[in-house]
Amino acid sequence: AFDIVALRNQVGRVEEFADVAVHKRLLGGARESAAVLELQLGLEMPTSLRLDRLLANELGISRSRLQALEERRLLVVDPEGAKALRKPARAGTTIRVALAGEPDHEAIIRAAGG
């Protein structure tokens, strides 16, 4: 196994590519009219890819919008909490996004479902 975090602690800087392969699996019934989106991350190996970059790419929304949702407490990250969007994505992380009232909530849910 390759532990990028441990390697970085030893050498300081590690060059990485931001590409990741994302495999989506629907855990509950897909409803485009859903009011809350819950995502669970499972990683085969650690990555330095920030959570906001991963979510923005996969949900089709901007990082600034993710930040705004977090500030309005419509986006919650467990177990990381505050400023989790700026940290690398971690296995076991759960992200909940309240989408009621968002004009493009159906498109976000479709993007999340793959």
C-alpha positions in Angstrom: 0.0 0.0 0.0 1.1 3.5 -0.7 0.5 6.1 2.1 0.9 9.6 0.6 0.4 11.4 3.9 3.2 9.5 5.6 5.5 10.1 2.6 4.7 13.8 2.7 5.6 13.9 6.4 9.0 12.4 5.6 10.0 14.4 2.5 7.9 17.6 2.8 6.6 17.9 -0.8 5.2 15.2 -3.1 4.2 15.9 -6.7 0.8 14.3 -7.5 -1.7 14.3 -10.2 -5.2 15.4 -9.3 -6.9 12.8 -11.5 -9.0 10.3 -9.6 -11.3 7.6 -10.8 -14.8 8.1 -9.3 -17.2 5.2 -9.1 -20.7 6.1 -8.1 -23.2 3.7 -6.5 -26.7 4.6 -5.6 -27.4 3.6 -2.0 -31.1 4.6 -1.8 -33.9 5.3 -4.3 -33.1 8.0 -6.8 -35.4 10.9 -6.6 -34.6 14.0 -8.5 -37.1 15.8 -6.2 -35.2 14.9 -3.1 -34.5 17.7 -0.6 -31.2 16.3 0.9 -28.3 14.6 -0.8 -26.0 12.4 1.3 -22.7 11.2 -0.1 -20.4 8.7 1.5 -16.7 8.5 0.4 -14.8 5.3 0.1 -11.2 5.6 -1.1 -9.0 2.8 -2.2 -5.9 4.8 -1.2 -5.3 8.2 0.4 -5.4 11.2 -1.9 -4.3 14.9 -1.5 -7.3 16.0 -3.7 -9.2 18.6 -1.7 -12.8 17.7 -0.9 -14.1 20.9 -2.5 -12.4 20.1 -5.8 -13.8 16.6 -5.8 -17.3 17.7 -5.0 -17.3 20.6 -7.5 -16.2 18.3 -10.3 -18.6 15.5 -9.5 -21.7 17.7 -8.7 -21.1 20.2 -11.5 -21.1 23.2 -9.1 -18.4 25.7 -8.3 -16.2 25.6 -5.2 -17.4 29.0 -4.2 -21.0 27.8 -4.2 -20.0 24.8 -2.1 -18.4 27.2 0.4 -21.5 29.3 0.4 -23.7 26.3 1.1 -21.3 25.4 4.0 -21.5 28.9 5.4 -25.3 28.7 5.3 -25.1 25.3 7.0 -26.7 23.6 4.1 -23.6 21.5 3.5 -22.3 19.5 6.4 -19.2 17.3 6.4 -18.9 14.5 9.0 -16.6 13.8 10.8 -14.4 16.6 9.7 -16.6 19.6 10.5 -15.6 23.2 9.8 -13.2 23.9 6.9 -13.4 20.2 5.8 -13.9 21.3 2.2 -10.3 22.7 2.2 -8.8 19.4 3.4 -8.0 16.3 1.4 -10.9 13.9 0.8 -10.9 11.0 3.3 -12.4 7.6 3.4 -15.4 7.4 5.7 -16.4 11.0 5.2 -20.1 11.7 4.9 -21.4 14.9 3.1 -24.9 16.1 3.5 -26.3 18.8 1.2 -29.7 20.4 1.8 -31.0 21.2 -1.7 -34.5 22.4 -1.0 -34.9 25.8 -2.6 -31.9 25.5 -4.8 -33.0 26.1 -8.4 -30.8 23.4 -9.9 -31.3 20.7 -7.3 -32.4 18.2 -9.8 -29.3 18.6 -11.9 -27.1 18.3 -8.8 -28.8 15.1 -7.8 -28.5 13.6 -11.3 -24.8 14.5 -11.3 -24.4 12.8 -7.9 -26.1 9.6 -9.1 -23.9 9.2 -12.1 
